[in-house]
């Protein structure tokens, strides 16, 4: 009668009495004998592989929690690679077989050859010896993985190759992942699906592992038996194509690992619950002829540029009160799309009276399509110091910060109306307008401000953006901190690799439920060579997190200066070269 025994893993040959006795003793010590009794008595023996995995979950009374939309997360056909952490060292392989075989019938799992002990599961597995990288047969296993993917199959990897264990900080985590992940994704160009499995083994298991690491492997069967009744949460990420880096397979592997651990439940923070403001009806739009009349009375040199029937102007509130009223209405309308609205009929404050307003005017439809609020710090500081700056309410600026050392433009409250957000010229005209403004007033070589990181992003995404982008050691401090711990996995990745914005974009897209990438302004300012300082919470703007940055325009990439400053770029640069030398 078939039974589970260490004998299943050994070469088939006659055994002496003492060999049989030794195998029986080892089976007992490792818990294999007890597992065999479960196997014999519970109806697992002889089942077809999929039925075995399903019945195993029932027999061990496992509560498996996972997303209900697995068919949308797992490609229905074609090569794909699922990578997962390895917290238990046994049951997670059966759990993934149970979950994934409900979606696809071509699941193969690269697994420790010790699992040959269970013959019913053999067809699920490609066996390897992960503890000995150069072991005989491992090359054959890798070829089998490539062949399975070449045939359009779904492959599951536990790249750690061994069960998770406590690190120096006491946190239970995987061993360094094997670069097979990077090698297979580069070789096959198959999409990768990260999978985080929650849970851990017993304290006794980890204690014995500290005495001698091999004890962990010897105790795995007993841990499997002790897993009865556990709740296991399995979180799959979205299928994604990793960057093809054939020369850096370990880096690609570590990106996959970070993707996986970012799905850990302990990182899924929620924003503090704030009482949602009552959304009052928006203020009435200004009459088109009132807008047109005010704009037509502006000095001619306040029209910074024209593109087709769009014109970009700058003005003060006293010059164009109706225009600014409409900008305030449009700001509130736009901010409500991102859960940043005040709920009031319009978005505005006293700083609208002292700041300069740059806006795009559609002369054909007599409508404003976008705007930016600019604080000319030399003028504002002269009126009463840093209290005249909006961002002083959000940050403590050191005396050495740029806005107190040189004339700067404090940028904020930007928007592009919804109908123009996907157009080529929507945001471009605003930045060309800024370029024309600094050409007209070349003393402004530095832009600074915050990019709003909407609360439509998860807190872990905001923390990720901060960790990848903030490099400045300035003394600027947020008055209200963004209070979410930095995951060790992010720290470990950034300790080994450069903070590449393309990788950041990939990570954010993966962990955001709707798959959105970085905010457009973050990418645009990064292209300009921005310095990023810190993340603060704006209590005056729906408790929205904002990423403080500055751009030294004369040192921005030449191609972008030509794009935004146009023909004035050369004169602007010459002015700032002479100023620096002086």
C-alpha positions as CSV (number, residue, x, y, z in Angstrom):
1,X,0.0,0.0,0.0
2,X,1.5,3.5,-1.0
3,X,2.6,5.5,2.0
4,X,4.6,8.6,2.7
5,X,8.2,7.9,3.8
6,X,11.7,9.1,3.4
7,X,12.1,5.9,1.5
8,X,10.3,7.6,-1.5
9,X,13.2,10.0,-1.9
10,X,16.0,7.3,-1.9
11,X,17.2,5.2,-4.8
12,X,15.1,2.1,-5.4
13,X,17.2,-0.8,-4.2
14,X,16.9,-3.6,-1.6
15,X,17.3,-2.3,2.0
16,X,19.0,-4.1,4.9
17,X,17.1,-4.6,8.1
18,X,19.1,-1.8,9.8
19,X,18.5,0.5,6.8
20,X,14.8,0.0,7.1
21,X,15.0,0.5,10.8
22,X,16.9,3.7,10.4
23,X,14.4,5.1,7.8
24,X,11.5,4.2,10.1
25,X,13.2,6.0,13.0
26,X,13.9,9.1,10.8
27,X,10.3,9.1,9.5
28,X,9.2,9.2,13.1
29,X,11.6,12.0,14.2
30,X,10.8,14.2,11.2
31,X,7.0,13.7,11.6
32,X,6.7,11.9,8.3
33,X,5.0,8.9,10.1
34,X,2.4,11.2,11.5
35,X,1.8,12.9,8.2
36,X,1.5,9.4,6.6
37,X,-1.3,8.5,9.1
38,X,-3.2,11.7,8.0
39,X,-2.5,10.8,4.4
40,X,-3.9,7.3,4.8
41,X,-6.9,8.1,7.0
42,X,-8.2,11.3,5.4
43,X,-8.7,10.1,1.8
44,X,-5.8,12.0,0.3
45,X,-4.1,8.9,-1.0
46,X,-4.5,8.3,-4.7
47,X,-6.4,11.6,-5.5
48,X,-5.8,13.4,-8.8
49,X,-3.4,16.4,-8.2
50,X,-6.1,19.2,-8.3
51,X,-8.4,17.2,-6.1
52,X,-5.5,16.4,-3.7
53,X,-4.7,20.1,-3.3
54,X,-8.4,21.0,-2.7
55,X,-8.8,18.2,-0.2
56,X,-5.5,19.0,1.6
57,X,-6.9,22.5,2.4
58,X,-10.0,20.9,3.8
59,X,-8.2,18.2,5.8
60,X,-5.9,20.8,7.4
61,X,-8.8,23.1,8.0
62,X,-6.9,26.0,6.3
63,X,-8.8,29.2,5.8
64,X,-7.3,30.6,2.6
65,X,-8.1,34.3,1.9
66,X,-7.3,35.8,-1.5
67,X,-8.7,38.2,-4.0
68,X,-12.0,37.3,-5.6
69,X,-10.9,38.6,-8.9
70,X,-8.1,36.0,-9.5
71,X,-9.2,35.4,-13.2
72,X,-8.5,39.1,-13.8
73,X,-5.1,39.1,-12.0
74,X,-3.8,35.8,-13.5
75,X,-3.5,35.8,-17.3
76,X,-5.8,33.2,-18.7
77,X,-3.3,32.0,-21.2
78,X,0.3,32.5,-22.3
79,X,3.6,32.3,-20.3
80,X,3.5,34.0,-16.9
81,X,5.6,33.7,-13.7
82,X,4.2,33.9,-10.2
83,X,6.9,34.7,-7.5
84,X,6.1,34.3,-3.9
85,X,7.7,34.5,-0.5
86,X,8.2,31.3,1.5
87,X,6.9,31.8,5.1
88,X,5.9,28.2,5.9
89,X,8.2,26.0,3.8
90,X,5.5,23.6,2.7
91,X,1.8,24.4,2.8
92,X,2.1,27.5,0.6
93,X,3.0,25.3,-2.3
94,X,-0.1,23.3,-2.0
95,X,-2.2,26.5,-1.3
96,X,-0.9,28.1,-4.5
97,X,-1.6,24.9,-6.5
98,X,-5.1,25.0,-5.0
99,X,-5.7,28.6,-5.9
100,X,-4.0,28.8,-9.3
101,X,-5.4,25.5,-10.6
102,X,-8.8,27.0,-10.3
103,X,-7.8,29.5,-12.9
104,X,-5.5,27.6,-15.2
105,X,-4.8,23.9,-15.8
106,X,-1.1,24.3,-16.7
107,X,0.4,25.3,-13.3
108,X,4.0,24.1,-12.6
109,X,5.8,24.9,-9.3
110,X,9.6,24.9,-9.0
111,X,9.9,23.0,-5.7
112,X,12.3,21.3,-3.3
113,X,12.8,17.7,-4.3
114,X,11.8,16.7,-0.7
115,X,8.2,17.1,-1.9
116,X,8.6,14.0,-4.0
117,X,7.5,12.4,-0.8
118,X,3.9,13.1,-1.9
119,X,3.4,11.3,-5.2
120,X,-0.1,12.8,-5.9
121,X,1.5,16.3,-6.2
122,X,4.4,15.3,-8.5
123,X,2.7,16.5,-11.6
124,X,2.4,20.0,-10.2
125,X,6.2,20.3,-9.5
126,X,9.5,20.8,-11.3
127,X,11.9,19.5,-8.7
128,X,15.2,21.1,-7.8
129,X,17.7,21.3,-4.9
130,X,17.6,24.9,-3.8
131,X,20.0,24.5,-0.9
132,X,22.9,23.5,-3.2
133,X,23.0,25.9,-6.2
134,X,25.3,23.7,-8.3
135,X,23.6,20.5,-7.4
136,X,23.3,17.8,-10.0
137,X,19.9,18.1,-11.7
138,X,19.4,21.9,-11.1
139,X,20.4,22.8,-14.7
140,X,17.8,20.3,-15.9
141,X,15.2,22.0,-13.6
142,X,16.0,25.4,-15.1
143,X,15.6,24.0,-18.7
144,X,12.3,22.5,-17.6
145,X,11.2,25.9,-16.4
146,X,12.2,27.5,-19.7
147,X,10.4,24.8,-21.7
148,X,7.3,25.2,-19.6
149,X,7.2,29.0,-20.2
150,X,8.1,28.5,-23.9
151,X,5.0,26.3,-24.2
152,X,2.9,29.2,-22.7
153,X,2.6,27.7,-19.2
154,X,2.2,29.3,-15.8
155,X,5.3,28.9,-13.6
156,X,5.4,29.4,-9.8
157,X,8.7,30.2,-8.1
158,X,9.7,30.5,-4.4
159,X,13.0,32.3,-5.2
160,X,14.3,32.2,-1.7
161,X,14.7,28.4,-2.1
162,X,14.2,27.9,1.7
163,X,11.8,28.8,4.4
164,X,11.7,32.4,5.8
165,X,13.5,33.0,9.0
166,X,14.2,36.0,11.4
167,X,16.9,38.4,10.3
168,X,19.1,40.5,12.5
169,X,16.2,42.9,13.3
170,X,14.1,39.9,14.4
171,X,11.7,40.3,11.4
172,X,10.8,37.1,9.7
173,X,11.6,37.4,6.0
174,X,13.0,35.5,3.1
175,X,16.6,34.5,2.4
176,X,18.1,36.5,-0.5
177,X,16.2,35.5,-3.7
178,X,17.9,33.5,-6.3
179,X,18.6,35.4,-9.6
180,X,16.6,32.7,-11.5
181,X,13.8,35.2,-11.4
182,X,15.8,37.8,-13.4
183,X,17.2,35.2,-15.7
184,X,13.8,33.7,-16.6
185,X,12.0,37.1,-17.0
186,X,14.9,38.4,-19.2
187,X,15.1,35.2,-21.3
188,X,11.3,34.6,-21.8
189,X,9.9,38.2,-21.5
190,X,7.0,36.6,-19.5
191,X,5.0,38.9,-17.3
192,X,5.6,38.5,-13.6
193,X,2.9,38.3,-10.9
194,X,4.1,39.0,-7.4
195,X,2.4,37.1,-4.6
196,X,2.7,37.7,-0.9
197,X,1.7,35.0,1.6
198,X,1.1,36.1,5.1
199,X,2.0,34.1,8.2
200,X,4.9,32.5,10.0
201,X,6.0,29.3,11.7
202,X,6.2,28.6,15.4
203,X,8.7,30.3,17.8
204,X,10.2,26.9,18.6
205,X,10.9,26.5,14.8
206,X,12.8,29.8,14.7
207,X,14.6,29.0,18.0
208,X,15.9,25.7,16.7
209,X,17.0,27.5,13.5
210,X,19.2,29.8,15.5
211,X,20.9,26.9,17.1
212,X,21.6,25.3,13.7
213,X,20.1,26.5,10.4
214,X,19.6,22.9,9.1
215,X,17.2,22.2,11.9
216,X,14.6,24.4,10.1
217,X,14.5,21.9,7.2
218,X,14.3,19.0,9.6
219,X,11.3,20.5,11.3
220,X,9.3,21.4,8.2
221,X,7.0,18.4,8.3
222,X,6.1,19.0,11.9
223,X,5.4,22.6,11.1
224,X,3.1,21.4,8.3
225,X,1.2,19.2,10.8
226,X,1.0,22.1,13.3
227,X,-0.5,24.4,10.6
228,X,-4.0,22.8,11.0
229,X,-6.6,25.5,11.4
230,X,-4.4,28.4,10.3
231,X,-5.7,31.4,8.3
232,X,-3.5,32.1,5.3
233,X,-3.9,35.4,3.4
234,X,-2.6,35.3,-0.1
235,X,-2.3,38.6,-2.1
236,X,-1.5,38.6,-5.8
237,X,-0.3,41.7,-7.5
238,X,-1.0,42.7,-11.1
239,X,0.9,41.0,-14.0
240,X,3.8,43.3,-15.0
241,X,6.7,43.2,-17.3
242,X,10.0,43.7,-15.5
243,X,12.8,45.7,-17.2
244,X,14.9,43.4,-19.3
245,X,18.4,43.6,-17.7
246,X,20.3,40.6,-18.9
247,X,23.5,41.9,-17.3
248,X,21.8,42.6,-13.9
249,X,19.6,39.6,-13.2
250,X,20.1,40.0,-9.4
251,X,18.8,43.5,-9.6
252,X,15.7,42.4,-11.6
253,X,15.2,39.7,-9.0
254,X,15.4,42.2,-6.2
255,X,12.9,44.4,-7.9
256,X,10.5,41.4,-8.1
257,X,11.1,40.7,-4.3
258,X,10.4,44.3,-3.4
259,X,7.2,44.2,-5.5
260,X,6.2,41.1,-3.6
261,X,6.8,42.4,-0.1
262,X,5.1,45.7,-0.8
263,X,1.9,43.7,-0.9
264,X,2.3,42.6,2.7
265,X,-0.8,43.3,4.8
266,X,1.2,45.2,7.4
267,X,2.1,47.8,4.7
268,X,-1.5,48.4,3.6
269,X,-2.1,51.5,5.7
270,X,-5.1,53.6,5.3
271,X,-5.3,57.4,5.5
272,X,-6.7,58.7,8.8
273,X,-10.4,59.1,8.7
274,X,-11.3,62.7,8.3
275,X,-14.8,64.0,8.3
276,X,-15.6,64.7,4.7
277,X,-16.6,68.3,4.1
278,X,-20.1,69.0,2.8
279,X,-19.8,69.6,-0.9
280,X,-21.6,72.9,-1.5
281,X,-22.6,73.8,-5.1
282,X,-19.8,75.4,-7.0
283,X,-19.8,79.1,-7.5
284,X,-21.4,80.3,-10.7
285,X,-19.0,80.7,-13.6
286,X,-18.1,84.2,-14.6
287,X,-19.8,85.6,-17.6
288,X,-17.5,85.2,-20.7
289,X,-17.7,88.8,-21.7
290,X,-16.5,89.8,-18.2
291,X,-13.5,87.6,-18.5
292,X,-12.8,88.9,-22.0
293,X,-13.2,92.5,-20.9
294,X,-10.7,92.2,-18.0
295,X,-8.1,90.3,-20.0
296,X,-8.3,92.7,-22.9
297,X,-7.4,95.6,-20.5
298,X,-4.2,93.9,-19.3
299,X,-0.9,95.5,-20.5
300,X,0.1,93.9,-23.7
301,X,3.4,92.6,-22.2
302,X,1.4,90.5,-19.7
303,X,0.5,88.2,-22.6
304,X,3.4,85.8,-22.4
305,X,2.7,83.7,-25.4
306,X,0.1,82.5,-27.9
307,X,-0.6,79.1,-29.4
308,X,-3.4,79.0,-32.0
309,X,-6.4,80.5,-30.1
310,X,-4.8,79.9,-26.6
311,X,-3.0,82.8,-24.8
312,X,-1.0,82.6,-21.6
313,X,-1.2,85.6,-19.3
314,X,-0.1,86.7,-15.8
315,X,-2.0,89.1,-13.6
316,X,-2.7,90.1,-10.1
317,X,-6.1,89.8,-8.5
318,X,-6.6,93.6,-8.5
319,X,-6.1,93.6,-12.3
320,X,-8.5,90.8,-13.0
321,X,-10.9,90.1,-10.1
322,X,-13.4,88.2,-12.3
323,X,-10.7,86.1,-13.8
324,X,-9.3,85.1,-10.4
325,X,-12.8,84.4,-9.1
326,X,-13.2,81.9,-12.0
327,X,-9.8,80.4,-11.4
328,X,-10.8,79.8,-7.8
329,X,-14.0,78.1,-8.9
330,X,-12.2,76.0,-11.4
331,X,-9.6,75.0,-8.8
332,X,-12.2,73.7,-6.5
333,X,-13.9,71.8,-9.3
334,X,-10.7,70.2,-10.4
335,X,-9.5,69.4,-6.8
336,X,-12.7,67.6,-6.0
337,X,-11.8,65.0,-8.7
338,X,-8.8,64.1,-6.5
339,X,-10.6,64.2,-3.1
340,X,-8.8,67.5,-2.4
341,X,-11.7,69.9,-2.5
342,X,-12.6,72.1,0.4
343,X,-16.3,71.6,-0.2
344,X,-16.7,75.4,-0.5
345,X,-18.0,77.0,-3.7
346,X,-14.5,77.9,-4.7
347,X,-10.9,77.2,-3.6
348,X,-9.2,80.4,-2.4
349,X,-7.5,82.2,0.5
350,X,-5.8,85.5,1.3
351,X,-2.7,84.5,-0.6
352,X,-4.6,85.0,-3.9
353,X,-4.4,88.7,-3.1
354,X,-0.6,88.8,-3.0
355,X,0.4,86.1,-5.4
356,X,0.8,86.3,-9.2
357,X,-1.6,84.2,-11.3
358,X,-0.5,82.7,-14.5
359,X,-3.3,81.3,-16.6
360,X,-4.2,79.9,-20.1
361,X,-7.1,81.6,-21.8
362,X,-9.1,80.0,-24.6
363,X,-10.0,83.0,-26.8
364,X,-12.3,81.0,-29.0
365,X,-14.5,79.8,-26.1
366,X,-13.7,82.6,-23.7
367,X,-12.8,80.2,-21.0
368,X,-9.8,79.5,-18.7
369,X,-8.3,76.1,-19.3
370,X,-5.5,76.0,-16.6
371,X,-3.6,78.1,-14.1
372,X,-0.7,78.3,-11.7
373,X,-0.3,80.5,-8.6
374,X,3.2,82.0,-8.3
375,X,4.7,83.7,-5.3
376,X,7.5,86.2,-6.1
377,X,9.5,85.7,-2.9
378,X,11.6,88.9,-3.1
379,X,8.4,90.9,-3.1
380,X,6.5,88.8,-0.5
381,X,9.4,88.6,2.0
382,X,9.8,92.4,1.8
383,X,6.2,92.7,2.9
384,X,6.5,90.8,6.1
385,X,8.9,87.9,6.0
386,X,8.2,84.2,5.6
387,X,4.7,84.5,7.0
388,X,3.8,86.0,3.6
389,X,4.6,82.6,2.0
390,X,1.8,80.0,1.7
391,X,4.2,77.1,2.2
392,X,5.4,78.6,5.5
393,X,2.2,77.2,6.9
394,X,3.3,73.7,5.9
395,X,7.1,73.7,6.4
396,X,9.6,75.3,8.7
397,X,12.1,76.8,6.3
398,X,15.7,77.2,7.6
399,X,17.4,80.5,7.1
400,X,19.6,78.8,4.4
401,X,16.6,77.7,2.3
402,X,16.6,79.1,-1.1
403,X,13.5,81.3,-0.7
404,X,15.4,83.5,1.9
405,X,18.6,83.7,0.0
406,X,17.6,84.5,-3.6
407,X,14.5,85.6,-5.5
408,X,12.4,82.5,-6.1
409,X,9.0,81.6,-7.5
410,X,6.9,79.6,-5.1
411,X,4.6,77.5,-7.3
412,X,1.3,76.1,-6.2
413,X,-2.4,75.6,-6.8
414,X,-2.0,74.4,-10.4
415,X,-4.7,72.8,-12.4
416,X,-5.7,72.0,-15.9
417,X,-9.5,71.6,-16.6
418,X,-10.6,68.0,-17.2
419,X,-11.4,68.5,-20.9
420,X,-7.7,69.5,-21.5
421,X,-5.9,67.1,-19.2
422,X,-5.2,64.6,-22.0
423,X,-4.4,67.2,-24.6
424,X,-0.9,67.8,-25.9
425,X,-1.0,71.5,-25.0
426,X,-2.8,71.4,-21.6
427,X,0.1,71.3,-19.2
428,X,2.7,72.3,-21.8
429,X,1.3,75.8,-22.2
430,X,1.4,76.4,-18.5
431,X,5.1,75.5,-18.4
432,X,5.9,77.5,-21.5
433,X,4.1,80.3,-19.7
434,X,6.4,79.9,-16.6
435,X,9.4,79.8,-19.0
436,X,8.3,83.1,-20.7
437,X,7.7,84.7,-17.2
438,X,11.3,83.9,-16.0
439,X,12.7,85.1,-19.3
440,X,10.9,88.4,-18.7
441,X,12.1,88.4,-15.0
442,X,15.4,86.6,-15.2
443,X,16.2,87.2,-11.5
444,X,14.0,84.1,-10.8
445,X,16.4,81.2,-11.3
446,X,14.7,78.9,-8.8
447,X,11.2,77.4,-8.7
448,X,10.1,75.7,-5.5
449,X,6.8,74.3,-4.3
450,X,4.9,71.1,-3.5
451,X,3.6,68.5,-5.8
452,X,0.3,67.3,-4.4
453,X,0.4,63.5,-3.7
454,X,-3.4,62.9,-3.7
455,X,-4.9,60.7,-1.0
456,X,-6.1,58.7,-3.9
457,X,-2.6,57.2,-3.7
458,X,-2.1,54.7,-0.9
459,X,0.1,55.7,2.0
460,X,2.7,53.1,1.1
461,X,2.9,54.6,-2.4
462,X,3.5,58.1,-0.9
463,X,6.2,56.6,1.3
464,X,7.7,54.9,-1.6
465,X,7.8,58.1,-3.7
466,X,9.4,59.9,-0.8
467,X,12.1,57.3,-0.2
468,X,13.0,57.1,-3.9
469,X,13.1,60.8,-4.6
470,X,14.1,62.7,-1.4
471,X,17.9,63.1,-1.4
472,X,18.4,66.6,-0.1
473,X,19.7,67.0,3.4
474,X,18.2,70.5,3.8
475,X,17.0,71.6,7.2
476,X,13.5,72.1,5.9
477,X,11.0,70.2,8.1
478,X,7.3,69.6,7.6
479,X,5.1,71.1,10.4
480,X,2.8,68.1,10.1
481,X,4.6,64.8,9.5
482,X,3.6,62.0,7.2
483,X,3.4,59.3,9.9
484,X,3.9,56.0,8.1
485,X,6.9,53.7,8.9
486,X,9.4,53.0,6.1
487,X,9.3,49.3,5.3
488,X,12.7,47.6,5.7
489,X,12.3,46.1,2.2
490,X,12.4,49.6,0.7
491,X,15.5,50.5,2.7
492,X,17.3,47.3,1.8
493,X,16.6,47.8,-1.9
494,X,17.8,51.4,-1.9
495,X,20.9,50.5,0.0
496,X,21.9,48.3,-3.0
497,X,20.6,50.1,-6.1
498,X,20.1,53.6,-7.4
499,X,16.7,55.3,-6.9
500,X,15.6,55.0,-10.6
501,X,12.4,56.8,-11.3
502,X,11.4,54.2,-13.9
503,X,11.6,51.5,-11.3
504,X,9.6,53.8,-8.9
505,X,6.9,54.2,-11.6
506,X,6.8,50.4,-12.0
507,X,6.4,49.8,-8.3
508,X,3.7,52.5,-7.8
509,X,1.7,51.1,-10.8
510,X,1.9,47.6,-9.3
511,X,0.8,48.5,-5.8
512,X,-1.9,51.0,-6.7
513,X,-5.3,49.2,-6.9
514,X,-6.2,51.1,-10.1
515,X,-2.7,50.7,-11.6
516,X,-2.0,54.5,-11.8
517,X,1.6,55.6,-12.1
518,X,3.4,58.6,-10.7
519,X,1.7,62.1,-10.7
520,X,2.6,63.8,-14.0
521,X,4.1,66.8,-12.2
522,X,6.5,64.6,-10.2
523,X,7.8,63.2,-13.5
524,X,8.0,66.6,-15.1
525,X,9.9,68.2,-12.3
526,X,12.2,65.2,-12.0
527,X,13.1,65.7,-15.7
528,X,14.0,69.3,-14.9
529,X,16.5,68.1,-12.3
530,X,14.4,68.9,-9.2
531,X,15.7,68.4,-5.7
532,X,13.2,66.8,-3.4
533,X,13.2,67.7,0.3
534,X,10.4,66.0,2.3
535,X,6.8,65.1,2.4
536,X,4.5,67.2,4.6
537,X,0.7,67.2,5.2
538,X,-1.1,70.4,4.2
539,X,-3.7,71.1,6.9
540,X,-5.1,73.9,4.7
541,X,-5.6,71.6,1.7
542,X,-7.8,68.7,2.8
543,X,-4.9,67.1,4.8
544,X,-3.2,66.3,1.5
545,X,0.4,65.1,1.4
546,X,2.7,67.3,-0.6
547,X,6.3,66.6,-1.8
548,X,8.5,69.7,-1.4
549,X,10.9,70.3,-4.3
550,X,13.0,73.0,-6.0
551,X,14.3,73.4,-9.5
552,X,17.5,75.4,-10.3
553,X,16.4,76.4,-13.8
554,X,19.8,77.4,-15.3
555,X,21.0,73.9,-14.5
556,X,18.0,72.1,-16.0
557,X,18.6,70.0,-19.1
558,X,19.2,72.1,-22.2
559,X,16.6,70.4,-24.3
560,X,13.9,71.2,-21.7
561,X,15.0,74.8,-21.4
562,X,14.7,75.2,-25.1
563,X,11.2,73.6,-25.0
564,X,9.9,75.8,-22.1
565,X,11.9,79.0,-22.5
566,X,12.0,79.0,-26.3
567,X,14.1,81.7,-27.9
568,X,14.6,83.5,-24.5
569,X,16.6,80.5,-23.1
570,X,20.0,81.8,-24.2
571,X,19.5,85.4,-22.8
572,X,18.1,83.9,-19.6
573,X,21.1,81.7,-19.1
574,X,23.6,84.5,-19.9
575,X,21.9,86.7,-17.3
576,X,22.2,84.0,-14.6
577,X,25.8,83.2,-15.5
578,X,26.7,86.9,-15.1
579,X,24.7,87.1,-11.8
580,X,26.4,84.0,-10.4
581,X,29.9,85.4,-11.3
582,X,29.0,88.7,-9.8
